[in-house]
């Protein structure tokens, strides 16, 4: 969602992205708003995370810091999941209760993302999908 500054110029909100490793998984943490303006940045970031890993790729995309997600965000997450599966990668999404999880719940299994409440839950799931 774009914000209007005091001089009338539309600016795109910032998307904060970071990576780390935990128990053999790449962890991509996302904070901010997922919308038309920020989705290309997320798509590129997760692509780099998936490509920058020796051996079988397993990644967790942590959406706990996402404050807003529109249809473009949902579509991007579904695209990331689909691409990862086609390439033989395992990707899990952390999405705790809140506005983003509510959006997933309203849409049902439309996007069929492997969603977990916490990073610990995603790690503890083993090879299972939710």
Kinemage of the C-alpha trace (Angstrom):
@kinemage 1
@onewidth
@group {chain A} dominant
@subgroup {mainchain}
@vectorlist {calphas} color= white
{ca unk a 1} P 0.000 0.000 0.000
{ca unk a 2} L 1.574 3.300 -1.051
{ca unk a 3} L 1.744 6.164 1.385
{ca unk a 4} L 1.390 9.811 0.508
{ca unk a 5} L 4.034 12.153 1.861
{ca unk a 6} L 3.385 15.763 2.858
{ca unk a 7} L 4.491 17.035 -0.556
{ca unk a 8} L 1.994 14.789 -2.373
{ca unk a 9} L 4.555 12.333 -3.730
{ca unk a 10} L 3.575 8.671 -3.474
{ca unk a 11} L 6.226 6.532 -1.872
{ca unk a 12} L 6.431 2.764 -1.565
{ca unk a 13} L 6.696 1.437 1.958
{ca unk a 14} L 9.874 -0.327 2.889
{ca unk a 15} L 10.128 -4.074 3.026
{ca unk a 16} L 12.721 -5.330 5.495
{ca unk a 17} L 14.361 -8.612 4.569
{ca unk a 18} L 16.973 -10.658 6.393
{ca unk a 19} L 18.399 -14.160 6.252
{ca unk a 20} L 19.971 -16.591 8.655
{ca unk a 21} L 20.448 -20.338 9.034
{ca unk a 22} L 18.764 -22.517 11.623
{ca unk a 23} L 19.016 -26.305 11.944
{ca unk a 24} L 20.013 -26.740 8.291
{ca unk a 25} L 17.269 -24.457 6.983
{ca unk a 26} L 17.604 -21.063 5.350
{ca unk a 27} L 15.413 -18.608 7.254
{ca unk a 28} L 14.139 -15.597 5.314
{ca unk a 29} L 12.500 -13.044 7.606
{ca unk a 30} L 10.110 -10.546 6.045
{ca unk a 31} L 8.757 -7.386 7.690
{ca unk a 32} L 6.617 -4.587 6.279
{ca unk a 33} L 3.940 -4.565 3.614
{ca unk a 34} L 3.487 -7.047 0.760
{ca unk a 35} L 1.820 -5.303 -2.134
{ca unk a 36} L 2.340 -4.378 -5.766
{ca unk a 37} L 5.267 -2.101 -4.907
{ca unk a 38} L 7.202 -4.566 -2.711
{ca unk a 39} L 6.439 -7.997 -4.190
{ca unk a 40} L 9.187 -7.878 -6.832
{ca unk a 41} L 11.691 -7.250 -4.044
{ca unk a 42} L 10.392 -10.263 -2.087
{ca unk a 43} L 10.405 -12.491 -5.173
{ca unk a 44} L 14.022 -11.613 -5.935
{ca unk a 45} L 15.083 -11.992 -2.299
{ca unk a 46} L 13.594 -15.463 -1.866
{ca unk a 47} L 15.049 -16.494 -5.231
{ca unk a 48} L 18.511 -15.562 -3.972
{ca unk a 49} L 17.901 -17.383 -0.675
{ca unk a 50} L 16.936 -20.547 -2.550
{ca unk a 51} L 19.848 -20.312 -4.972
{ca unk a 52} L 22.434 -19.501 -2.306
{ca unk a 53} L 22.438 -22.820 -0.510
{ca unk a 54} L 24.695 -25.834 -0.962
{ca unk a 55} L 22.863 -29.135 -1.012
{ca unk a 56} L 19.125 -29.796 -0.801
{ca unk a 57} L 17.374 -26.482 -0.390
{ca unk a 58} L 15.040 -26.051 2.536
{ca unk a 59} L 13.801 -22.592 3.396
{ca unk a 60} L 11.405 -21.033 5.854
{ca unk a 61} L 9.859 -17.702 4.897
{ca unk a 62} L 8.887 -15.992 8.148
{ca unk a 63} L 5.999 -13.579 7.575
{ca unk a 64} L 5.552 -12.713 11.274
{ca unk a 65} L 6.698 -9.134 10.627
{ca unk a 66} L 4.339 -8.536 7.693
{ca unk a 67} L 1.801 -5.870 8.615
{ca unk a 68} L -0.190 -5.828 5.366
{ca unk a 69} L -0.698 -8.208 2.469
{ca unk a 70} L -2.894 -7.692 -0.579
{ca unk a 71} L -3.750 -9.955 -3.502
{ca unk a 72} L -0.364 -9.208 -5.095
{ca unk a 73} L 1.349 -10.441 -1.944
{ca unk a 74} L -0.701 -13.630 -1.865
{ca unk a 75} L -0.007 -14.248 -5.526
{ca unk a 76} L 3.730 -13.716 -4.990
{ca unk a 77} L 3.799 -16.154 -2.063
{ca unk a 78} L 1.935 -18.751 -4.138
{ca unk a 79} L 4.386 -18.178 -7.001
{ca unk a 80} L 7.381 -18.610 -4.674
{ca unk a 81} L 5.890 -21.841 -3.324
{ca unk a 82} L 5.094 -23.223 -6.787
{ca unk a 83} L 8.495 -22.386 -8.219
{ca unk a 84} L 10.264 -23.904 -5.223
{ca unk a 85} L 8.302 -27.148 -5.509
{ca unk a 86} L 8.965 -27.418 -9.249
{ca unk a 87} L 12.694 -27.061 -8.532
{ca unk a 88} L 12.574 -29.697 -5.803
{ca unk a 89} L 12.993 -27.239 -2.939
{ca unk a 90} L 11.091 -27.412 0.314
{ca unk a 91} L 9.630 -24.093 1.466
{ca unk a 92} L 7.541 -23.435 4.559
{ca unk a 93} L 5.830 -20.212 5.562
{ca unk a 94} L 5.527 -18.923 9.120
{ca unk a 95} L 2.378 -16.870 9.497
{ca unk a 96} L 1.110 -16.382 13.055
{ca unk a 97} L -2.407 -15.270 13.915
{ca unk a 98} L -3.081 -11.749 12.690
{ca unk a 99} L -4.324 -9.906 9.606
{ca unk a 100} L -2.235 -11.878 7.096
{ca unk a 101} L -3.259 -15.272 8.526
{ca unk a 102} L -6.867 -14.065 8.544
{ca unk a 103} L -6.592 -13.333 4.821
{ca unk a 104} L -5.316 -16.865 4.187
{ca unk a 105} L -8.164 -18.264 6.266
{ca unk a 106} L -10.762 -16.218 4.338
{ca unk a 107} L -9.434 -17.546 1.035
{ca unk a 108} L -9.347 -21.138 2.265
{ca unk a 109} L -6.911 -23.462 0.505
{ca unk a 110} L -6.836 -21.337 -2.632
{ca unk a 111} L -3.077 -20.930 -2.426
{ca unk a 112} L -2.297 -24.160 -0.481
{ca unk a 113} L 0.810 -22.791 1.210
{ca unk a 114} L 2.456 -24.843 3.957
{ca unk a 115} L 1.662 -22.472 6.855
{ca unk a 116} L 2.971 -22.743 10.412
{ca unk a 117} L 2.362 -20.580 13.481
{ca unk a 118} L 6.042 -20.327 14.488
{ca unk a 119} L 9.491 -21.062 13.150
{ca unk a 120} L 9.743 -23.783 15.788
{ca unk a 121} L 6.577 -25.419 14.440
{ca unk a 122} L 7.964 -25.301 10.890
{ca unk a 123} L 11.227 -26.899 12.012
{ca unk a 124} L 9.492 -29.535 14.165
{ca unk a 125} L 7.270 -30.708 11.300
{ca unk a 126} L 10.036 -32.883 9.844
{ca unk a 127} L 9.198 -33.908 6.298
{ca unk a 128} L 5.476 -33.436 6.869
{ca unk a 129} L 3.427 -30.702 5.242
{ca unk a 130} L 0.565 -29.094 7.194
